[in-house]
Every structure is written in C-alpha cells, then in structure tokens.
C-alpha cells in the first residue's frame, strides 16, 4: 500500500513536466494549425504576427460594430485564374509562351461607415517564365468586382488594376497586390448573403485608355 501511494505521488509530481512535453510536441508538429486567422491576414497584408492589433474605432451612432459587418467571400472568377502571354503575334501555347501568371491566395477585410462598406482585398500569385523566355519586367492585369449573385447577376462595383513584377533568373517570381479602394453601398439584409468579391486576371486592363475627343 505504501509503495502504491509513493508511486502515485511520483506520477503526480511528473504530470506538469509530461504535459509540457506533450504541448511542445503538438506545437512543433502542427505550427500551421496553431496559426490564427488574424495572423494569416497580417501575413498576407504585410504585417507581423507578433505585432499587437490596433484598437478598433468605435462604431458610428446607429451603426453596428465592425465585427457585425457581413464581409462577402472572395473567390476567383471562372476562367480568370491564369494569365498567359505568348510571342508577339502568336497564341500563348506550348513553346510560344513567354510567361504565365496565376493566383494562389486571397484575403479580405471589411469596415462599415456612414458612407457604406469599404473593403481591402489582398491577392497573391506567381509569375513563371515560359519556354520562349520572359521579359525583365512583366505587367500583370487584375480586376476586382463586387457582385450580387443569383439568377440575374448584378455587378455592384468593378475596377481594373495593374502591377509590375520584376523577373529573376530563376524564372518563378511571387507577387502580391492589395486593393484599398473597394467601396459600395450597404446591401439590404435580403440580398447581403448573395454578395461576393470576384478577383481575376483581365487583359483589357492593359489596354490604353480611350483619348477624349479634340475640341474644334
């Protein structure tokens, strides 16, 4: 009986050490699982995960807190997930490809004010040189749209952007782009759930802007 009591006391004394070892093993085995959603947003938008989050401003009178803002999901528009450019005058196929860009990650943040909803949308991707050889710099055309989905899809806001990517000898370069000026009116509760942020490549964003007519 005395031996059993001593054995139980030894186990209890060792319990804190055993639990600490188990906790350290779990953290080492699954660091990604331990990363919070806030940390992933900070990493994507250029912040540091160990920096304290800035305090949120108080909501305007009659407005709900930021946590209650319905921030639409962000997804890639069908058919706009890749962007390939070929040799001048030839289609971007096979050995004629100069480079190809793709979107790999996305994230969004929303804030509500008296003027409506303002969103920050982050896009990460990669540009890979093709067999025909990529130029030293590559212009990547992007488009971000706020869309009310459903039977009759309705575009609430849409804007084209460009970002320049400096290529390297390795031929595979990541890029990131943050859209700061996405804003739209607060949707009614009946249609808010059907809103979505669409991102994708849009070659028309590289077209020169039409010139205004000359005055006589």
C-alpha positions in Angstrom: 0.0 0.0 0.0 2.8 2.4 0.9 4.6 1.6 -2.4 1.3 2.3 -4.3 1.0 5.7 -2.6 4.6 6.6 -3.3 4.1 5.6 -7.0 1.0 7.8 -7.3 2.8 10.7 -5.7 5.7 10.3 -8.2 3.2 10.3 -11.1 1.5 13.4 -9.9 4.9 15.2 -9.5 5.8 14.3 -13.0 2.4 15.4 -14.5 3.4 19.1 -15.2 6.5 18.0 -17.0 4.7 15.4 -19.0 2.0 17.9 -20.1 4.6 20.5 -21.0 6.4 17.9 -23.2 3.2 17.0 -24.9 2.3 20.6 -25.5 5.7 21.3 -27.0 5.4 18.3 -29.2 2.0 19.4 -30.5 3.2 22.9 -31.3 6.2 21.5 -33.2 4.1 19.0 -35.1 1.4 21.4 -36.3 2.5 25.1 -36.4 0.0 25.9 -39.2 -2.9 24.7 -37.2 -1.9 26.9 -34.3 -1.8 30.0 -36.6 -4.9 32.1 -36.1 -7.0 33.6 -38.8 -5.8 37.1 -37.7 -2.2 36.1 -38.1 -2.8 34.8 -41.7 -4.5 38.2 -42.5 -1.5 40.1 -41.0 1.0 38.0 -43.0 -0.9 38.5 -46.3 -1.3 42.2 -45.8 2.3 42.8 -44.9 2.0 42.9 -41.1 3.9 41.0 -38.5 2.1 38.3 -36.5 3.8 39.4 -33.2 2.6 43.0 -33.5 -0.5 43.9 -31.4 -3.6 44.6 -33.4 -4.5 48.3 -33.4 -7.6 49.2 -31.4 -10.8 49.3 -33.4 -12.5 52.7 -33.6 -15.9 53.0 -32.0 -18.8 52.5 -34.4 -20.7 55.5 -35.6 -24.0 56.3 -33.9 -26.7 54.0 -35.1 -24.2 51.7 -36.9 -23.3 48.1 -35.8 -19.8 47.2 -34.6 -17.2 46.1 -37.2 -17.5 42.5 -36.0 -21.1 42.5 -37.3 -20.2 43.7 -40.8 -21.1 41.0 -43.4 -17.9 40.7 -45.4 -18.5 38.8 -48.7 -16.4 35.8 -49.6 -13.6 36.4 -52.1 -13.2 34.0 -55.0 -11.5 33.8 -58.4 -13.8 34.5 -61.3 -14.3 31.4 -63.5 -11.8 31.5 -66.4 -9.7 34.2 -64.9 -7.4 32.3 -62.6 -4.4 32.3 -65.1 -2.9 34.8 -67.5 -0.5 33.7 -70.2 1.3 35.8 -72.8 2.9 34.4 -76.0 5.4 35.6 -78.5 4.1 38.6 -80.4 1.6 37.6 -83.0 1.3 34.0 -81.7 -1.1 32.4 -79.3 0.2 31.6 -75.8 0.5 27.8 -76.4 3.4 25.4 -75.8 6.8 26.7 -76.7 5.4 30.1 -77.7 4.6 31.0 -74.1 6.7 33.8 -72.7 5.3 33.8 -69.2 2.2 32.7 -67.2 0.7 34.2 -64.1 -1.6 32.5 -61.6 -3.4 33.5 -58.4 -2.5 31.5 -55.3 -4.1 33.2 -52.3 -6.7 35.8 -51.4 -8.0 37.6 -48.3 -10.3 40.4 -47.5 -11.3 42.8 -44.7 -14.4 45.0 -44.5 -15.3 48.0 -42.5 -18.7 49.8 -42.4 -19.2 53.6 -42.2 -21.9 56.1 -42.8 -20.8 56.1 -46.5 -21.1 52.4 -47.0 -18.8 49.4 -46.9 -15.0 49.7 -47.7 -13.0 46.6 -48.3 -9.3 45.7 -48.5 -8.7 42.8 -50.8 -5.3 41.1 -50.9 -4.1 39.0 -53.9 -1.0 36.8 -54.0 0.2 34.9 -57.0 3.2 33.8 -59.0 4.6 34.5 -62.5 6.5 31.7 -64.2 8.7 32.2 -67.3 7.8 30.1 -70.3 9.9 28.3 -72.9 10.0 31.5 -75.1 11.6 33.5 -72.3 10.0 36.2 -70.2 10.9 39.9 -70.3 12.8 41.6 -67.5 9.5 43.1 -66.2 6.0 41.8 -66.5 2.8 43.8 -66.2 0.0 41.8 -64.5 -3.5 43.0 -65.2 -6.1 42.3 -62.5 -9.7 43.1 -61.9 -11.7 43.2 -58.7 -15.5 43.3 -58.7 -18.3 43.3 -56.1 -21.1 41.2 -57.5 -24.6 40.4 -56.3 -25.1 36.8 -57.3 -28.3 35.0 -58.2 -30.3 34.3 -61.3 -29.8 37.8 -62.6 -26.2 38.6 -61.6 -25.6 42.2 -60.9 -22.2 44.0 -60.8 -22.2 46.5 -57.9 -18.6 47.8 -58.5 -15.7 46.8 -60.7 -12.3 48.2 -61.3 -9.1 47.2 -63.2 -5.6 47.3 -61.8 -2.0 46.7 -62.9 1.0 45.6 -61.0 4.6 45.2 -62.3 6.6 42.1 -61.5 10.4 42.1 -61.8 11.5 38.7 -63.2 14.6 36.9 -61.9 17.0 34.3 -63.4 15.1 31.6 -61.6 12.0 32.3 -63.7 9.5 31.9 -60.9 8.6 35.1 -59.0 5.8 35.6 -56.4 3.8 38.8 -56.4 1.3 40.4 -54.1 -1.2 43.2 -54.6 -3.6 45.0 -52.2 -6.7 46.8 -53.4 -7.6 49.6 -50.9 -10.4 51.4 -52.7 -13.2 48.9 -53.0 -16.4 50.6 -51.7 -20.1 50.0 -52.2 -23.4 50.8 -50.5 -24.5 48.6 -47.6 -26.8 45.9 -49.1 -30.1 45.1 -47.7 -30.4 42.1 -45.4 -32.4 40.3 -48.1 -29.5 40.2 -50.6 -26.4 40.6 -48.4 -25.7 36.9 -48.4 -25.6 36.8 -52.2 -22.7 39.3 -52.4 -19.3 38.1 -53.5 -15.9 39.6 -54.3 -14.6 38.4 -57.6 -10.9 38.7 -58.5 -9.1 37.6 -61.6 -6.8 38.5 -64.5 -8.2 40.9 -67.1 -6.0 41.6 -70.2 -8.3 44.5 -71.0 -6.8 46.3 -68.0 -3.6 46.8 -70.1 -5.4 48.5 -73.0 -4.7 52.2 -73.3 -7.4 54.5 -72.0 -9.5 56.0 -74.8 -8.5 59.5 -75.6 -11.0 62.3 -75.4 -12.3 64.0 -78.5 -10.3 67.0 -79.5 -12.2 70.3 -79.3 -12.6 72.1 -82.6 
